[in-house]
Amino acid sequence: MSVEGLAPRRRWRPGRPAARAAGGAGAVVPLPLGAAAASYARNACRVAVLLATGRVRQPRERKGTQVRFGDGTRATVYRETLIHGTQPSEPVVLVVCFRLRRVRGAWAHAAFRWESELNTVLFAGFPGLVSKLWLCHDETGRYRGIYQWDGQGAAVDYVRTLWWALATVSERESIRYEVVPGARVDSFLAAGELDAEAGDSGEWWRPSGVVRPYRPKAAESQNSS
């Protein structure tokens, strides 16, 4: 037991499945609509301040990186959003996936990716957000977001709020998430590079290979400059 009376959190290690957060197999239990609406209102206020002070940034170092996942699918990073000046004290990686309804064909997906930049205002002000990698749809039509978050509870609260926005445009049963405690995005993806020869694990959220390696030092300099 720790000095605070809590069992120590198991440290995430590359190549090992992470402990799952509330939600079991990854299904999202949404917040009550009123609570979610209040969260979005607070987020909107924070986003206005972040945009006004120039803290919402879009580094380009990771754009174009292709990630292979444990279920054998692949997806490419098409955008990164970074909240400048944030460093997590309780780092967790959050992975969210969803499949859009009635979006088929290359032109429709391209239009969604272009429009999705406007959706930044729906999440950038949530407490604990450090960064988000936006990934294109995979072979099954699923989109993923890989987030760096500060605090597991804050990450789960965000997903439970986000569900309402996703549910308006997505197949509801496709909305899934996974929280990886103690992980940072760079080490999370680097573990996939180490696992590349081990084969697929079947886990939709877990990287099993990275086609173009990340440049952690460059990414860190963006966050500290």
C-alpha positions in Angstrom: 0.0 0.0 0.0 1.2 3.5 -0.7 1.4 6.3 1.9 -2.1 7.4 0.7 -3.6 4.0 1.5 -3.9 3.0 -2.1 -2.4 0.1 -3.9 0.4 1.2 -6.2 -0.6 1.5 -9.9 0.9 -1.2 -12.1 3.3 0.4 -14.5 2.6 -0.2 -18.1 5.4 -1.9 -20.0 6.0 -2.1 -23.7 4.7 -5.3 -25.2 2.2 -6.1 -22.3 -1.5 -5.6 -22.3 -2.5 -2.7 -20.1 -5.0 -2.7 -17.3 -8.5 -1.8 -18.6 -10.4 1.2 -17.2 -14.1 1.1 -16.3 -16.0 -0.1 -19.4 -14.7 -3.7 -19.5 -14.2 -4.7 -23.1 -14.2 -1.0 -24.2 -17.8 -0.2 -24.5 -18.6 3.4 -23.5 -21.1 4.2 -20.7 -22.2 7.7 -21.6 -22.7 10.4 -19.0 -26.3 11.6 -18.5 -27.2 14.1 -21.2 -27.4 17.0 -18.8 -24.0 16.3 -17.3 -22.5 15.9 -20.8 -24.0 19.2 -21.9 -22.5 21.0 -18.9 -19.1 19.4 -19.7 -19.3 20.7 -23.3 -20.2 24.2 -22.1 -17.1 24.3 -19.8 -15.0 22.9 -22.6 -16.2 25.7 -24.9 -15.1 28.4 -22.4 -11.6 26.8 -22.1 -11.3 26.4 -25.8 -11.9 30.1 -26.4 -9.1 31.0 -24.0 -6.7 28.4 -25.5 -7.4 29.7 -29.0 -7.0 33.3 -27.9 -3.7 32.6 -26.3 -2.3 30.5 -29.2 -1.9 27.3 -27.2 -3.8 25.0 -29.6 -1.1 23.9 -32.1 -0.7 21.4 -34.9 2.8 20.0 -35.1 3.6 18.1 -38.4 6.3 15.7 -37.3 3.9 12.8 -36.9 1.8 13.4 -39.9 1.9 10.6 -42.4 3.0 7.9 -39.9 1.3 4.6 -40.5 0.4 2.5 -37.5 -0.5 -1.2 -37.6 -2.7 -2.4 -34.8 -3.1 -5.8 -33.0 -6.2 -6.7 -35.1 -4.2 -6.5 -38.3 -5.6 -3.2 -39.5 -3.6 -0.1 -40.5 -4.3 3.6 -40.2 -2.3 6.7 -41.0 -1.9 9.9 -38.9 -3.4 12.8 -40.8 -3.3 15.5 -38.0 -1.9 16.2 -34.5 -3.4 18.6 -32.0 -1.2 19.8 -29.2 -2.1 21.9 -26.2 1.1 23.9 -25.8 2.7 24.1 -22.4 1.1 21.0 -20.9 3.0 18.2 -19.2 1.1 15.3 -17.6 1.7 14.4 -14.0 -0.3 11.2 -14.3 0.2 10.3 -18.0 -2.2 7.9 -19.7 -2.8 7.1 -23.3 -6.4 7.0 -24.4 -7.4 5.3 -27.7 -10.9 5.9 -29.1 -12.4 4.4 -32.2 -15.7 4.8 -34.1 -17.2 4.0 -37.6 -19.1 6.7 -39.3 -22.6 6.1 -40.6 -23.3 6.4 -44.3 -19.8 7.6 -45.1 -18.5 5.5 -48.0 -15.9 6.2 -50.7 -12.7 8.1 -50.8 -14.2 11.5 -51.5 -16.6 11.2 -48.5 -13.8 10.2 -46.1 -11.6 13.0 -47.5 -14.4 15.5 -46.8 -14.8 14.2 -43.2 -11.1 14.6 -42.6 -11.2 18.1 -43.8 -14.3 19.0 -41.8 -13.0 17.2 -38.7 -10.6 20.1 -38.0 -13.6 22.1 -36.9 -14.3 19.4 -34.3 -11.2 20.6 -32.4 -13.5 22.9 -30.4 -15.4 19.8 -29.1 -12.5 18.5 -27.1 -9.5 20.8 -26.9 -10.7 22.4 -23.6 -11.3 19.2 -21.6 -9.3 19.0 -18.4 -6.2 16.9 -18.8 -5.8 16.9 -22.6 -2.2 17.1 -23.7 -2.4 16.0 -27.4 -4.3 14.0 -29.9 -3.2 12.1 -33.0 -6.0 11.9 -35.6 -5.9 8.7 -37.7 -7.5 8.0 -41.0 -10.1 5.2 -41.3 -8.7 1.7 -41.5 -9.7 -1.2 -43.8 -12.9 -1.7 -41.9 -13.9 2.0 -41.9 -13.0 2.7 -38.3 -11.4 6.0 -37.3 -9.1 6.2 -34.3 -7.8 9.0 -32.0 -4.8 8.4 -29.9 -4.6 10.9 -27.0 -2.1 11.8 -24.4 -4.1 12.6 -21.3 -3.3 13.7 -17.7 -5.2 11.4 -15.4 -7.2 8.2 -16.0 -10.4 9.5 -14.5 -10.3 12.7 -16.6 -9.7 10.6 -19.8 -12.7 8.4 -19.0 -14.9 11.3 -18.2 -14.0 12.8 -21.6 -14.9 9.6 -23.4 -18.2 9.4 -21.6 -19.0 13.0 -22.7 -17.6 12.5 -26.3 -20.0 9.6 -26.8 -22.9 12.0 -27.3 -21.2 13.8 -30.2 -20.0 10.6 -31.8 -23.4 8.9 -31.5 -24.9 11.6 -33.8 -22.7 10.6 -36.7 -21.4 7.1 -35.9 -22.6 3.5 -35.5 -23.1 3.5 -31.8 -21.9 -0.1 -31.3 -18.6 0.9 -33.0 -17.7 3.5 -30.3 -15.0 1.9 -28.2 -12.1 3.1 -26.0 -9.1 1.9 -24.1 -7.0 3.6 -21.4 -3.4 2.7 -20.9 -2.2 3.9 -17.5 1.3 5.2 -17.0 2.0 5.4 -20.8 3.1 8.2 -23.0 2.3 8.3 -26.7 5.9 8.0 -27.9 6.6 4.9 -25.7 3.2 3.5 -26.6 3.9 3.6 -30.3 7.5 2.5 -29.8 6.3 -0.6 -28.1 4.5 -1.4 -31.3 7.7 -1.2 -33.2 9.3 -3.7 -30.7 6.3 -6.0 -31.2 6.3 -5.9 -35.0 7.8 -9.3 -35.3 5.6 -10.9 -32.7 2.5 -11.0 -34.8 -1.0 -9.5 -34.2 -2.5 -9.7 -30.7 -6.1 -9.2 -31.9 -6.4 -5.9 -29.9 -7.8 -3.1 -32.0 -6.2 -0.4 -29.9 -2.7 -1.8 -29.4 0.0 -0.9 -31.9 1.9 -3.8 -33.4 4.0 -1.9 -35.9 4.9 1.6 -37.0 5.9 2.1 -40.7 7.6 5.5 -40.2 9.3 5.9 -36.8 8.4 8.8 -34.6 10.8 11.5 -33.6 10.2 12.0 -29.9 12.8 14.7 -29.5 11.3 16.8 -32.2 7.8 16.4 -30.7 9.1 17.3 -27.2 10.7 20.5 -28.5 7.4 21.5 -30.0 5.8 21.2 -26.5 8.5 23.0 -24.6 9.4 25.8 -27.0 
